Amino acid sequence: ARGFECPARSCRAHRSPGGALVANVLRNGSVLLQWGAPRPAAGLRGFALNCSWDGTYTRFPCESVELGAACREFLL
């Protein structure tokens, strides 16, 4: 979903303070999380996601999700 733009009719975009993280809430209840690349000097090797999503049909625990530093999006 590189370059994904949240269409106003079927999606609501919520930005974190500073705009580093965007949560795109889709009409079907899914959420596409997107974030920018870390600074090269940051030395990051990856990210850990700690959340719980209570969707329309299921509860999705994601507290043990680990993402590589090259990852820029995650769909809940």
C-alpha positions as CSV (number, residue, x, y, z in Angstrom):
1,A,0.0,0.0,0.0
2,R,2.9,2.4,-0.7
3,G,1.6,5.9,-1.3
4,F,-1.8,4.9,0.1
5,E,-4.1,8.0,0.4
6,C,-7.1,7.8,2.6
7,P,-10.1,8.5,0.4
8,A,-12.6,10.8,2.3
9,R,-15.6,8.7,1.3
10,S,-14.4,5.4,2.6
11,C,-11.7,6.2,5.2
12,R,-10.8,8.6,8.1
13,A,-7.2,9.5,8.7
14,H,-6.0,10.3,12.2
15,R,-2.5,11.7,12.7
16,S,-0.5,11.5,15.9
17,P,0.9,14.8,17.3
18,G,3.8,15.7,15.1
19,G,2.4,13.5,12.3
20,A,4.8,10.6,12.6
21,L,2.0,8.0,12.8
22,V,-1.2,7.9,10.7
23,A,-4.1,5.6,11.5
24,N,-6.3,5.2,8.5
25,V,-9.7,3.8,9.6
26,L,-11.3,2.1,6.7
27,R,-15.1,1.7,6.2
28,N,-14.9,-2.0,6.8
29,G,-13.5,-1.4,10.3
30,S,-9.9,-2.2,9.4
31,V,-7.1,0.2,10.4
32,L,-4.0,0.7,8.3
33,L,-1.2,2.1,10.4
34,Q,1.5,4.0,8.5
35,W,4.7,5.8,9.8
36,G,7.8,7.4,8.4
37,A,11.3,5.9,8.1
38,P,13.4,6.3,11.2
39,R,16.5,8.6,11.0
40,P,19.5,6.5,9.9
41,A,21.5,7.7,12.9
42,A,18.7,6.2,15.2
43,G,20.2,2.7,14.9
44,L,16.8,1.1,15.0
45,R,16.6,-2.6,14.0
46,G,12.8,-2.9,14.4
47,F,9.6,-2.0,16.2
48,A,7.4,-3.8,18.7
49,L,3.7,-3.3,18.5
50,N,1.7,-3.3,21.7
51,C,-2.0,-3.0,21.2
52,S,-5.4,-4.8,21.1
53,W,-7.9,-4.1,18.3
54,D,-11.5,-4.8,18.9
55,G,-12.9,-5.0,15.4
56,T,-16.4,-5.7,14.1
57,Y,-16.0,-9.5,14.1
58,T,-13.0,-10.3,16.2
59,R,-10.6,-9.1,18.9
60,F,-7.1,-9.0,17.6
61,P,-4.3,-9.0,20.2
62,C,-1.0,-7.6,18.7
63,E,1.1,-7.2,21.8
64,S,3.7,-9.6,20.5
65,V,4.1,-8.3,16.9
66,E,7.6,-7.4,15.9
67,L,8.3,-5.5,12.7
68,G,11.5,-4.9,10.9
69,A,12.9,-1.3,10.6
70,A,12.1,-1.3,6.9
71,C,8.4,-1.8,7.6
72,R,6.3,1.3,7.1
73,E,2.7,0.0,7.5
74,F,0.7,-2.6,9.4
75,L,-3.0,-3.5,8.7
76,L,-5.2,-4.4,11.7
